[in-house]
Amino acid sequence: MEKKTKIATDLTWYIDHKELLNINNIEKQLSMPQGTLRKFVDGKRGLAEQWHSDLIRLAKKMKK
């Protein structure tokens, strides 16, 4: 049986709004390797846990 991981709502926000976001700029701002967030929002791969807190914090800031 495959174990499913729950993705935080603030991380799915990036997927839901990918057309409106400058993904490259977000990656640079967080010193994230280029393509990491892009591949996540495009559904090509998961996202390492090390980025979750930074992305959640940034999403909450952008939602205000």
Order of alpha helices (4+ residues) and beta strands (2+ residues): alpha-alpha-alpha-alpha
